Amino acid sequence: MNIDMMFHPRGVAVVGSVTQGKIGYHVIVQLLEGGFRQVYAVNPKAKGILSARGFSAVAHIDQPVDLVVIATPAPTVREVLEDCGQARVPAAIILTAGFSEVGNLEGEEEIVRTARRYGIHFIGPNCAGLIDTHFDLFPTLEVRPPKGEVSFLSQSGALGGVVLSWAEEQGVGISKFISYGNGADLNEIHFLEYLREDPETKVAALYCETISDGRAFLQAARDFTARKPLVVIKSGRSQAGQRATLSHTGSMAGQDIVHDAVLRECGAIRVPDVEAMFDLCKGFVYLPPVKGRRLAIVTNSGGPGVLAADRAEQSGLLLPEPTPSLRDELAAGLPATCSLKNPFDLTVEATGEQCRKALTAVLREYDAALMINVSPAYLDPIPLAEGICAARQEADRPIVASFMAGKPVKPSLPYLRAGGVPNYATGERAATVLGWMADFEERKASRFAVQAPPAPVGCLPGRGRPLEPQVMEWLRENHIPVLDFRFASSQQDAVRDAQALGYPVVMKVVSRGILHKSDVGGVILGIQNEQDVLYAYRSLQGVGSGEDFQGVILYPLVRGAVEALVGLTQDPQFGPVVVFGLGGIHTEVLHDISVRVAPVDGTQARAMIAEIRAFPILKGIRGERPRDVDALADLLVAVSRLPFLYPDLRELDLNPVFLLPEGLVVGDARLIGQEGSGVEKSL
Amino acid sequence: MNIDMMFHPRGVAVVGSVTQGKIGYHVIVQLLEGGFRQVYAVNPKAKGILSARGFSAVAHIDQPVDLVVIATPAPTVREVLEDCGQARVPAAIILTAGFSEVGNLEGEEEIVRTARRYGIHFIGPNCAGLIDTHFDLFPTLEVRPPKGEVSFLSQSGALGGVVLSWAEEQGVGISKFISYGNGADLNEIHFLEYLREDPETKVAALYCETISDGRAFLQAARDFTARKPLVVIKSGRSQAGQRATLSHTGSMAGQDIVHDAVLRECGAIRVPDVEAMFDLCKGFVYLPPVKGRRLAIVTNSGGPGVLAADRAEQSGLLLPEPTPSLRDELAAGLPATCSLKNPFDLTVEATGEQCRKALTAVLREYDAALMINVSPAYLDPIPLAEGICAARQEADRPIVASFMAGKPVKPSLPYLRAGGVPNYATGERAATVLGWMADFEERKASRFAVQAPPAPVGCLPGRGRPLEPQVMEWLRENHIPVLDFRFASSQQDAVRDAQALGYPVVMKVVSRGILHKSDVGGVILGIQNEQDVLYAYRSLQGVGSGEDFQGVILYPLVRGAVEALVGLTQDPQFGPVVVFGLGGIHTEVLHDISVRVAPVDGTQARAMIAEIRAFPILKGIRGERPRDVDALADLLVAVSRLPFLYPDLRELDLNPVFLLPEGLVVGDARLIGQEGSGVEKSL
């Protein structure tokens, strides 16, 4: 389907009542007032309004119609689509609510079926329409925003309306607006693909609560950010809720941490709210790329510069001091009262020419500059604005301004806007934007290639939850280094196995009924001799009694390893997710983990490893030898491929993984397959 | 001194040039335009302007003058103060810059001396003056803000100006404004004391970069918050810098974490920037106290409610679902299309009366309500505003609004303001304010009593850095449980001591030259027998050779303990600070520590313990027995008193402290005293 038809239709029909106060009426008025002329009203009485002629059916319209806006009650929508189909209309906007969002799944499926039959593509239902300011097209109830270069995709119609209402006062022009509502047919993925190619879109912003198809989104977002910035508000952080899961991995990796990782890896910038979204879009529209993290703050007063410096550091920017040669250059051109440290304080007596000089000079050394101007009521801020704009003309690096505050600086703001210098209410907000823009450039450079998942090769070793020896064997077959182990189902076997492994050994109960072995005394460490083995066996037999006791598993005792957890879980929107953290308290108490949508490559794996707070432990602290990070990255890559090689695999915990100075070895493993899947092997 | 005189002077003299464009001129114009009449101009030519008569000296003024504004060049300020002294003026505002802020400490000391001689109190130098809107008093260059109940104290004049400029557009009226500049005489502490008693101040906001006297501030802020809310912007987070220090404790506890702890304990609310400050002040001015964390979000659309819910949870609020009886009540009064889960969605068709009903009902069950209204262009928002204001009349619990956005909702905002309902640009900002207001009530309830420091009792055991056995002995004398230890200066003694302690033992080198014993092989664990002891002694002797080797210290080996660090360091503004964290990676890698200004009581000590992220480890995880938190609290209390008992004490590391299921014991200690202090004891 050619989505472009939606934004550039030859004619638009609006189906619905044209009585004043009804939605159909308002949409027609909007279209006409917005400057679109080929508008037709469709209603049973064929009533027209204003310059829009009336027809009793879309099929009766005697002019080309490429887009139909449907604003009739939910039960009639299918019928209207039939009419559109007869008229060979390729595209529709279904404003009507009352479908899946209120549980009417059947009704929504029905309109999708009908539309598909006629090859109609649509946005909605339950949406607020769309806007193309460059084509004067406003089939929506929302306010008409100023023309510009930001396109906004919104799952929520209400939030879309808020954004459009704010666009003017925030100084951000809109190119296209799409409220895709329930996304029953077209959704954010289709529009990201369209906007990527749209010459009138410089930046896209997306508000979403859910993601339609995680993996398709991943690819679409990644392709988008290769060309243009993508700003995302993903809400529902608090709604992630507790999914019922049996693995540690599953219970640790909430949805939100997955979304964070996905968006970061796609190269998108996730912002917390609509104000931040505007701030950032404004930066992307006005500024050249922020190609480094070295920020110079130039002010005409102390306090606000300090606040901005604090925020800049929190946003990942650096505030290095100037080099001696820059200091000399500044000193030569500025009065002696100026402070030539970063933040640079030109004092309240700074002139526009001094601002220009200072900004031009610092931008030869720094990656970006922030000019904060605090205008007392008696100062004229316009010369400063002019000085900044002059510097902007000379520099190919970003300059942002914060002219504080209120009435005294208002007259200067149009100068900044005309001069291409975005202005922010506070230096903190400006610094935050520069930090995100630097993130964007960095992520663009390091953006991952979406990994093709490998093809399935086989089945899991047993239905549901196989036993530990089965899982360890299966891991070994998949070339994952596991600790040497023996399964013993009698005391005699256990003694023989312990001798074969060499003392000291570890023994654990093998039983279908026990989920958390160490919580019930099902793990015995440091077994030194035959007598210990016999005692341990009997003890574990007791623990497993009544729980389908199968025997014990024996391992050699590992000393001096750093313990890690490597796991897999399922995200409802993105599918298999690989999880990494250090063992014990690091994951369970401190929740210090990193996640990625599987599969991952070596570069992603190494980024996961470096991302945890506890990473210095792997580099070796207090004289400990560093751990083999390459082996760990290999393990993460291998594990991340397993759910594709074995599609029955739901969740996996490798915990502990013993990380050694050279290599690593998996010391325990639990696996959850799809219930009813897998081939039962005997032990 | 009676600070009240500054805000209610019988007459004000302005000393400085009255040429147009000069500061003296502008201040006089401000005073007169603001409505104050008893203004006198003082300058060599005795030139008056407008209705202000001119005099050549303050002493020549023939009317009572209680306040002099000094705007003359820095070198003349002393002289002007002499003139004020002759005239028996009690108070001055020194606007003039060029004192300690540019390194002119001598000049500043001189004016302080002069003022003291005459009993004059002053604000500044290098300040922006003050304002009392209720007395129509504006001796400042800054804009005149609307009258209100928020008083603002600012160390930065520029930031003060920004706040005043914004006050009107943010809907926040100002009572008093004080820019105290260098604070050479009066500073934030004096004004907190004054504003606490001021009936025209409901809330105070403070911007500061440094704090004049940490312990006095602690007391003043604490006393203030017992009566009124205190909102603080403390900047310079990024400026904390690295203090040169020899102890672990000192290097971990940056200044900013100390400030966070101090402000939290005083009951103040620290906000990140000026926008947040306004948001919060507005909440405190308009709303009754937020006496719990249960928030109901009521909306007329989905998306913005979800965003607000996310932020509310991040701000520490709870969003419980309604009880069945509340659901029934709501269902009876609202259309079936409304969603009766929290956030409650009344849909875009909600009427003002439905809003009123819903808010009134939820406030019987929740501690606060947030109403988000997203008005499409075709909806009239005024009835909703009226409904909310009606609910506000009925409820004694807080209601805040977020009417989003732009032009469509503008006409309704005056209704909200008049009805006492604060409105925020986004639901997120409103939720953040409610979270802080709930914090304030909680902190008020649990606010600590400032501990009186104990009186000095003695000297440290040795100058500078005493040796480990000396420190352990000294701790024992101070009733701090230390591990049994022996000091041995020969192999024979070491063998005897090891036998006395019982194997296995730990041996460490005792030497003045070695700072980090374990980094140089100066700690040997798990010594099992006499032969090991002899070998270890020789090895440690080798390690200590050339480093003023004194012998070895022996301890029994402790098993199964959780290791903690308890320490003391010095904050430049607050003096001794006590620090707590778990050992090893928890403090060194993860920086998971809590701090308090010393001394602390048992309640504060328990709060410190519970505050670290790793606290669950002390409660016992994975079958481990819980640790003796009472003993740990006792230790923190005892340690926090040491720097007062021993004023020479600069820094102390107790690391590790072995935390046991019953009791605890200190396993190693390092101490740094003031160089040259202490009494050298022989070992």
HADDOCK unambig.tbl for C-alpha pairs under 7 A between the chains (distance, minus, plus):
assign (segid A and resid 142 and name CA) (segid B and resid 376 and name CA) 6.06 0.50 0.50
assign (segid A and resid 142 and name CA) (segid B and resid 377 and name CA) 6.12 0.50 0.50
assign (segid A and resid 143 and name CA) (segid B and resid 377 and name CA) 5.96 0.50 0.50
assign (segid A and resid 156 and name CA) (segid B and resid 302 and name CA) 6.97 0.50 0.50
assign (segid A and resid 156 and name CA) (segid B and resid 303 and name CA) 5.31 0.50 0.50
assign (segid A and resid 158 and name CA) (segid B and resid 301 and name CA) 6.07 0.50 0.50
assign (segid A and resid 158 and name CA) (segid B and resid 303 and name CA) 6.65 0.50 0.50
assign (segid A and resid 158 and name CA) (segid B and resid 374 and name CA) 6.29 0.50 0.50
assign (segid A and resid 159 and name CA) (segid B and resid 303 and name CA) 5.91 0.50 0.50
assign (segid A and resid 159 and name CA) (segid B and resid 304 and name CA) 6.15 0.50 0.50
assign (segid A and resid 161 and name CA) (segid B and resid 376 and name CA) 6.40 0.50 0.50
assign (segid A and resid 162 and name CA) (segid B and resid 374 and name CA) 6.86 0.50 0.50
assign (segid A and resid 162 and name CA) (segid B and resid 404 and name CA) 5.90 0.50 0.50
assign (segid A and resid 162 and name CA) (segid B and resid 405 and name CA) 5.17 0.50 0.50
assign (segid A and resid 165 and name CA) (segid B and resid 405 and name CA) 5.82 0.50 0.50
assign (segid A and resid 165 and name CA) (segid B and resid 406 and name CA) 5.00 0.50 0.50
assign (segid A and resid 165 and name CA) (segid B and resid 407 and name CA) 6.60 0.50 0.50
assign (segid A and resid 166 and name CA) (segid B and resid 405 and name CA) 6.17 0.50 0.50
assign (segid A and resid 166 and name CA) (segid B and resid 406 and name CA) 5.10 0.50 0.50
assign (segid A and resid 235 and name CA) (segid B and resid 306 and name CA) 6.44 0.50 0.50
assign (segid A and resid 235 and name CA) (segid B and resid 307 and name CA) 5.61 0.50 0.50
assign (segid A and resid 236 and name CA) (segid B and resid 306 and name CA) 6.05 0.50 0.50
assign (segid A and resid 236 and name CA) (segid B and resid 307 and name CA) 6.92 0.50 0.50
assign (segid A and resid 236 and name CA) (segid B and resid 310 and name CA) 6.21 0.50 0.50
assign (segid A and resid 237 and name CA) (segid B and resid 310 and name CA) 5.53 0.50 0.50
assign (segid A and resid 238 and name CA) (segid B and resid 309 and name CA) 6.91 0.50 0.50
assign (segid A and resid 238 and name CA) (segid B and resid 310 and name CA) 4.89 0.50 0.50
assign (segid A and resid 238 and name CA) (segid B and resid 313 and name CA) 6.60 0.50 0.50
assign (segid A and resid 301 and name CA) (segid B and resid 158 and name CA) 6.10 0.50 0.50
assign (segid A and resid 302 and name CA) (segid B and resid 156 and name CA) 6.97 0.50 0.50
assign (segid A and resid 303 and name CA) (segid B and resid 156 and name CA) 5.33 0.50 0.50
assign (segid A and resid 303 and name CA) (segid B and resid 158 and name CA) 6.64 0.50 0.50
assign (segid A and resid 303 and name CA) (segid B and resid 159 and name CA) 5.92 0.50 0.50
assign (segid A and resid 304 and name CA) (segid B and resid 159 and name CA) 6.15 0.50 0.50
assign (segid A and resid 306 and name CA) (segid B and resid 235 and name CA) 6.47 0.50 0.50
assign (segid A and resid 306 and name CA) (segid B and resid 236 and name CA) 6.05 0.50 0.50
assign (segid A and resid 307 and name CA) (segid B and resid 235 and name CA) 5.64 0.50 0.50
assign (segid A and resid 307 and name CA) (segid B and resid 236 and name CA) 6.92 0.50 0.50
assign (segid A and resid 309 and name CA) (segid B and resid 238 and name CA) 6.92 0.50 0.50
assign (segid A and resid 310 and name CA) (segid B and resid 236 and name CA) 6.19 0.50 0.50
assign (segid A and resid 310 and name CA) (segid B and resid 237 and name CA) 5.53 0.50 0.50
assign (segid A and resid 310 and name CA) (segid B and resid 238 and name CA) 4.88 0.50 0.50
assign (segid A and resid 313 and name CA) (segid B and resid 238 and name CA) 6.58 0.50 0.50
assign (segid A and resid 374 and name CA) (segid B and resid 158 and name CA) 6.31 0.50 0.50
assign (segid A and resid 374 and name CA) (segid B and resid 162 and name CA) 6.90 0.50 0.50
assign (segid A and resid 376 and name CA) (segid B and resid 142 and name CA) 6.07 0.50 0.50
assign (segid A and resid 376 and name CA) (segid B and resid 161 and name CA) 6.43 0.50 0.50
assign (segid A and resid 377 and name CA) (segid B and resid 142 and name CA) 6.14 0.50 0.50
assign (segid A and resid 377 and name CA) (segid B and resid 143 and name CA) 5.96 0.50 0.50
assign (segid A and resid 404 and name CA) (segid B and resid 162 and name CA) 5.93 0.50 0.50
assign (segid A and resid 405 and name CA) (segid B and resid 162 and name CA) 5.18 0.50 0.50
assign (segid A and resid 405 and name CA) (segid B and resid 165 and name CA) 5.81 0.50 0.50
assign (segid A and resid 405 and name CA) (segid B and resid 166 and name CA) 6.17 0.50 0.50
assign (segid A and resid 406 and name CA) (segid B and resid 165 and name CA) 5.00 0.50 0.50
assign (segid A and resid 406 and name CA) (segid B and resid 166 and name CA) 5.11 0.50 0.50
assign (segid A and resid 407 and name CA) (segid B and resid 165 and name CA) 6.65 0.50 0.50
assign (segid A and resid 519 and name CA) (segid B and resid 622 and name CA) 6.44 0.50 0.50
assign (segid A and resid 519 and name CA) (segid B and resid 623 and name CA) 6.46 0.50 0.50
assign (segid A and resid 589 and name CA) (segid B and resid 614 and name CA) 6.37 0.50 0.50
assign (segid A and resid 589 and name CA) (segid B and resid 616 and name CA) 6.65 0.50 0.50
assign (segid A and resid 590 and name CA) (segid B and resid 613 and name CA) 6.42 0.50 0.50
assign (segid A and resid 590 and name CA) (segid B and resid 614 and name CA) 6.48 0.50 0.50
assign (segid A and resid 613 and name CA) (segid B and resid 590 and name CA) 6.48 0.50 0.50
assign (segid A and resid 614 and name CA) (segid B and resid 589 and name CA) 6.43 0.50 0.50
assign (segid A and resid 614 and name CA) (segid B and resid 590 and name CA) 6.50 0.50 0.50
assign (segid A and resid 616 and name CA) (segid B and resid 589 and name CA) 6.68 0.50 0.50
assign (segid A and resid 622 and name CA) (segid B and resid 519 and name CA) 6.72 0.50 0.50
assign (segid A and resid 623 and name CA) (segid B and resid 519 and name CA) 6.71 0.50 0.50
